[in-house]
Amino acid sequence: MNKSKMRFMLEQLILYIILIGLAAAFVIPFVFLFLGSFKESSELFRIPFQWLPDRFQFENYKEMFTSIPFFKYLKNTLIIVFFNVVGSVISSSFIAYGFARLRWPHRNKVFMIVLVTMILPFQVTMVPLFLMFTKMGWIGTFLPLTVTCFFGNPFFIFLLRQFFLSIPEELSESARIDGAGEFRIYATMILPLSKSVLATVAIFAFIRTWNDFIGPLVFLADDDLYTLSLAAQLLRSNLDPRWHILLALGVVMIIPVLIIFFVLKKYFIEGVAMSGLKG
């Protein structure tokens, strides 16, 4: 075996060791979450630490369902998630089409302004938004968390625009020669060719909304409108934090995200990869 081949094998071995270490760093918290959901609270802080519970406490999940109105909060969460996914896909793709396929003055400058808005964290705009929605009478309703997503998201617009730019312009030109308008080209030609990036946007929108805590906390003033992310705060009492129930709720909340990711993994990877091909 020559030196170059040995060096290549050594580099591959080091690379695999690094990748396994990084994978373990991401997987271990999920293993702790899953196994901890079957433990009693006292077992979670045992010294020395023990991965497996003394006895699998399936009652933790039963107690989780009875400690909070789980299905009411699940329904509220799904309502907000549904409108966010639909609104984000429709509005962001429509806006991205205008940036990618239409020619109009100062198009790139306006696009840069849209990208700059990604720099602003939600905490900066939270107070102005709260005051605005208070005057509109939207506080205590789902409207601040659902209607706003129909006005586009800068990150989603960026992803979709990059993908639309990779679609040959000749397709649109031939459709215009045949008499098709821009909306028809967008709806019947561009969107069918963009299933992968649309699935990517849908996954991002789902995860962002499903895990959102600050938005529901600020805009939902009624307990009956709370989401599952706020339910975790209700379970965490300062006097008696029920950690075992919180871990059970964490497992239940992470399952839909994992299912959607693995089902749409192919489209997700393709959509992210293809979105950066052309600038």
C-alpha positions in Angstrom: 0.0 0.0 0.0 1.6 3.3 -1.1 1.8 6.4 1.1 -0.8 8.4 -0.9 -3.4 5.7 -0.4 -2.6 5.4 3.3 -2.8 9.2 3.7 -6.2 9.2 1.9 -7.5 6.5 4.2 -6.2 8.3 7.3 -7.9 11.5 6.2 -11.2 9.6 5.6 -10.9 8.0 9.0 -10.4 11.4 10.7 -13.3 12.9 8.7 -15.6 10.1 9.8 -14.5 10.4 13.4 -15.3 14.2 13.3 -18.7 13.5 11.6 -19.6 10.8 14.2 -18.7 13.2 17.0 -20.8 16.0 15.6 -23.7 13.6 15.0 -23.5 12.4 18.6 -23.5 16.0 19.9 -26.9 16.5 18.1 -28.3 13.1 18.9 -27.5 12.9 22.6 -30.0 15.6 23.7 -32.8 13.8 21.8 -31.9 10.5 23.6 -31.9 12.3 26.9 -35.3 13.9 26.1 -36.8 10.6 25.1 -35.5 8.5 28.0 -36.1 11.3 30.5 -39.8 11.4 29.5 -40.1 8.0 31.1 -38.4 8.9 34.4 -39.6 10.5 37.6 -38.4 14.0 38.4 -36.1 12.8 41.1 -34.3 10.4 38.6 -33.5 13.3 36.2 -31.1 14.9 38.7 -29.6 11.7 40.1 -25.9 11.6 40.8 -24.3 9.6 39.3 -26.3 10.1 36.2 -28.1 7.1 34.8 -29.4 7.0 31.2 -32.1 4.3 31.6 -35.0 4.9 34.1 -35.5 2.5 37.0 -39.0 1.8 35.6 -40.5 3.2 32.4 -43.1 5.7 33.7 -45.7 5.7 30.9 -47.9 7.5 33.3 -45.9 10.7 32.5 -47.7 10.9 29.1 -51.1 10.2 30.6 -50.4 13.0 33.2 -49.3 15.3 30.5 -52.6 14.9 28.6 -54.6 15.5 31.8 -52.5 18.4 33.2 -53.3 20.7 30.4 -56.1 20.9 27.8 -53.7 19.3 25.3 -56.1 18.8 22.4 -57.4 22.4 22.6 -53.9 23.7 22.5 -53.0 21.3 19.7 -56.0 22.5 17.7 -54.9 26.2 18.2 -51.4 25.3 17.2 -52.5 23.5 14.0 -54.8 26.4 13.0 -51.9 28.9 13.3 -49.5 26.4 11.5 -51.9 25.8 8.7 -52.4 29.5 7.8 -48.7 30.2 8.2 -47.7 27.4 5.8 -50.3 28.3 3.2 -49.7 32.0 3.5 -45.9 31.7 3.4 -45.9 29.5 0.4 -48.5 31.6 -1.6 -47.3 35.1 -0.7 -43.5 34.4 -0.7 -43.6 32.6 -4.1 -45.7 35.4 -5.6 -43.4 38.1 -4.5 -40.3 36.0 -5.4 -41.7 35.6 -8.9 -41.9 39.4 -9.3 -38.2 39.7 -8.2 -36.9 36.9 -10.4 -39.0 36.9 -13.6 -40.3 40.4 -14.1 -38.3 43.5 -15.2 -39.2 46.7 -13.4 -37.2 49.8 -12.2 -34.9 49.4 -9.2 -35.9 45.8 -8.8 -32.6 44.7 -7.3 -32.5 47.7 -4.9 -35.9 46.8 -3.5 -34.8 43.2 -3.2 -31.8 44.3 -1.1 -34.1 46.3 1.2 -36.2 43.1 1.6 -33.1 41.2 2.6 -32.0 43.8 5.0 -35.2 43.3 7.0 -33.9 39.9 8.0 -31.3 41.6 10.1 -34.0 43.0 12.5 -34.8 40.5 15.3 -38.4 40.1 16.3 -37.6 41.8 19.7 -37.0 45.1 17.9 -40.3 45.1 16.1 -42.3 43.5 18.9 -43.4 46.6 20.7 -44.5 48.6 17.5 -46.4 45.5 16.3 -48.1 45.1 19.6 -49.2 48.7 19.6 -50.4 48.5 16.0 -52.4 45.3 16.6 -53.8 46.7 19.8 -55.3 49.7 17.9 -56.6 47.3 15.3 -58.3 45.2 18.0 -56.4 42.0 17.0 -54.8 41.3 20.4 -56.3 38.2 21.9 -57.0 36.6 18.5 -55.1 34.5 16.0 -55.0 37.4 13.5 -51.5 38.7 14.3 -50.1 35.2 13.9 -52.0 34.3 10.7 -52.8 37.3 8.6 -49.2 38.7 8.6 -47.8 35.6 7.0 -49.8 36.4 3.8 -47.4 39.4 3.2 -44.3 37.3 2.6 -41.2 36.3 4.5 -37.8 37.8 3.5 -35.9 34.5 3.9 -38.5 32.5 2.0 -38.6 35.2 -0.7 -34.8 34.8 -1.0 -35.0 31.0 -1.4 -37.7 31.1 -3.9 -36.2 33.9 -6.0 -32.9 32.1 -6.2 -34.7 28.9 -7.4 -36.9 30.8 -9.9 -33.7 32.4 -11.4 -32.4 28.9 -12.2 -35.5 28.1 -14.4 -34.6 28.9 -18.0 -36.1 32.2 -19.2 -36.9 30.6 -22.6 -39.8 28.8 -21.0 -41.5 32.0 -20.0 -40.7 33.6 -23.3 -42.4 30.8 -25.3 -45.4 31.0 -23.0 -45.7 34.7 -23.6 -45.5 34.2 -27.3 -48.4 31.8 -27.0 -50.4 34.5 -25.3 -50.0 33.4 -21.6 -50.1 36.2 -19.0 -47.7 36.5 -16.1 -50.1 35.0 -13.6 -50.8 32.0 -15.8 -47.0 31.5 -16.3 -46.5 31.7 -12.6 -49.3 29.4 -11.7 -49.1 26.7 -14.4 -45.4 26.7 -15.3 -43.2 28.1 -12.5 -44.9 26.6 -9.5 -45.1 23.0 -10.9 -41.4 23.2 -11.6 -40.7 24.4 -8.0 -42.1 21.6 -5.9 -38.9 21.0 -4.1 -38.3 24.6 -3.0 -42.0 25.0 -2.1 -41.7 22.0 0.1 -38.6 23.5 1.7 -40.5 26.7 2.4 -43.4 24.7 3.8 -41.1 22.8 6.2 -39.4 25.9 7.4 -42.7 27.7 7.9 -44.1 24.6 9.8 -41.1 24.3 12.1 -40.9 28.1 12.8 -44.6 28.3 13.7 -44.8 25.0 15.5 -42.0 26.0 17.9 -42.9 29.7 18.1 -43.1 30.9 21.7 -42.6 34.7 21.7 -45.3 35.4 19.2 -48.2 33.6 20.9 -47.0 34.8 24.3 -47.2 38.5 23.2 -50.3 38.4 21.0 -52.5 35.7 22.6 -54.0 37.1 25.7 -56.6 34.4 26.2 -55.7 31.1 27.8 -58.2 29.3 25.5 -56.1 30.4 22.5 -52.8 29.2 23.8 -50.5 26.9 21.8 -48.5 23.9 22.8 -45.3 26.0 23.1 -47.1 28.1 25.8 -48.4 24.9 27.5 -44.8 24.1 28.4 -44.6 27.4 30.4 -47.9 26.5 32.1 -46.5 23.2 33.2 -43.3 24.8 34.6 -44.3 26.1 38.0 -41.7 27.9 40.0 -42.7 26.0 43.2 -43.1 22.6 41.5 -41.5 22.3 38.0 -42.8 19.0 36.7 -39.8 18.2 34.5 -40.9 14.7 33.7 -44.2 16.0 32.2 -42.3 18.7 30.3 -40.0 16.1 28.7 -43.0 14.1 27.7 -44.5 17.2 26.1 -41.2 17.8 24.4 -41.3 14.3 22.8 -44.8 14.8 21.7 -44.0 18.1 20.1 -40.9 16.9 18.3 -42.5 13.9 16.7 -44.5 15.9 14.0 -41.4 17.8 13.0 -39.4 14.6 12.6 -42.1 12.9 10.6 -42.5 15.9 8.2 -38.8 16.2 7.7 -38.2 12.6 6.9 -41.2 12.4 4.6 -40.1 15.5 2.7 -36.4 15.1 3.2 -35.7 14.6 -0.5 -37.5 17.8 -1.5 -36.0 19.7 1.4 -32.4 18.8 0.4 -33.0 19.4 -3.3 -34.8 22.7 -2.6 -32.0 24.1 -0.4 -29.3 22.9 -2.8 -31.0 24.3 -5.9 -31.8 27.7 -4.3 -28.2 28.8 -4.3 -27.3 28.0 -7.9 -27.9 31.4 -9.4 -27.7 34.9 -8.0 
